[in-house]
Amino acid sequence: MAGLARDGGLYVPKAWPKLTPDAIGAFAGKPFADVAVALLEPYVGASIPRGELTAIARDAYSRFGHPAVAPLVQIDRSLWALELFHGPTLAFKDVAMQLLARLMDRVLAARGGRITIVAATSGDTGGAAIEAFRGSSRVDAVVLFPLGRVSDVQRRMMTTATEENVHALAIEGTFDDCQALVKAMFNDLPFRDRLHLAAVNSINWGRIVAQLTYYFVAAVALGGPSRPMAFSVPTGNFGDIFAGYAARAMGLPIERLVIATNENDILYRAWSTGMYTLADTVVATTSPSMDIQVSSNFERFLFEAAGRDSAYVRNKMAGLRQSRSIGLGDVIVPYRESFAAERVDETSVADCIRRVKAESGYLLDPHSACAVVAARKTMTSQTQHIAHIALATAHPAKFPDAMETITGERPPLPARLDTLLSAPERVSVLPNDLGAVERFVEDRAGRRRGAAA
Ligand SMILES: *Cc1c(COP(=O)(O)O)cnc(C)c1O
């Protein structure tokens, strides 16, 4: 529920639960929701009975626009796209957020409490959070986004919800300003406690667990666990690919995880130089959900790579805050084979989208194209027999301007979203000022608390 731990660290499981190859093989043909339950169970323990967990997962995935939830589409001899964008906001974040919101509601109902979610978004997280929490009677959600810096479709996914418990808040600033405001609210401990703040950004452990499912489902669909797989993951905050790492730690034989970055390439540079160094600025690309300066979940990987040494991680993170650069050569060397990192520039993204469309008729969005380019770069004659799965994290219709520039056409929204572009919007605008934002959050959450009392 807390997201960030009070000492500033991130939560990780004490030990990775292990699945046998037979248990993994038995996922074949099972509904997505049932596989999700099997993977959640070791983490949930006895705190939610299995029947209830199953009902929650089935409900969460009933709103997806494809019966398989996350279907695979073959786009080349040994390359598949894993479509993770059939949820209500057309990006992979729905897969975790729809489940997480219901799990949080369940826990709050049992405890009799309320929480306030504050989240900063560069685009996709905000819509996914508002869609997942709208109508909840125990959660107020306030999403901060940088005014004028998200796509129309992304903004409307945050501003057209009519429920009283969800609020879109445009900040006169950048995404980094929004993120700093959220951090500052969490560091204001009296405020944090008074409002029962909770975080649902990609460091929330519940999101990582919910993202395990599609790694297992896709692997089993293509002959796993006896056939080796490689997954290529469009990466920003390292949450999605960390779920791949976790799937491997739990027993799924993944030969290689490919970190696909766009021109914001801190991870690619870390892999090629051993230095994890913040860039001076964030470059705006056609894959804005990966436009990050620092990958917040990378800390979890560091913990694993350093043999689960907290002191090492604490030191490194302090070093990063102080000098904006840390050396990692010693710990990531053993991962050079099982992880690969590729940087995909804007020209390659556009070329890939046009080429795949011409060759197979399939339309990739720019995030997914990063994964496809990176997968192809890492394929060698020795790894051609491996099934390469590129995570398709967004629907091309979510980024119509970028797609039009690249292909000359604006992809139409799926029919289930046909009122999105005409529905009235509800949004508040505030300056980049902590006091003003805290007053807003307190007012909105307090109003509902008052009404409930
Ligand atoms: C959030 C997002 C990503 C990056 O995922 P991380 O877990 O932050 O690495 C990639 N693609 C899309 C479409 C996203 O919304």
The ligand as a Gaussian input file, in Angstrom:
#p B3LYP/6-31G(d) Opt

LIG

0 1
 C        5.528000       3.322000     -18.787000
 C        5.753000       2.879000     -20.168000
 C        6.965000       2.287000     -20.576000
 C        8.139000       2.114000     -19.634000
 O        7.902000       1.173000     -18.627000
 P        8.819000       1.150000     -17.311000
 O        8.200000       0.141000     -16.434000
 O        8.745000       2.544000     -16.759000
 O       10.195000       0.799000     -17.751000
 C        7.077000       1.848000     -21.882000
 N        6.075000       2.010000     -22.769000
 C        4.903000       2.595000     -22.419000
 C        3.856000       2.764000     -23.448000
 C        4.697000       3.038000     -21.121000
 O        3.534000       3.608000     -20.781000

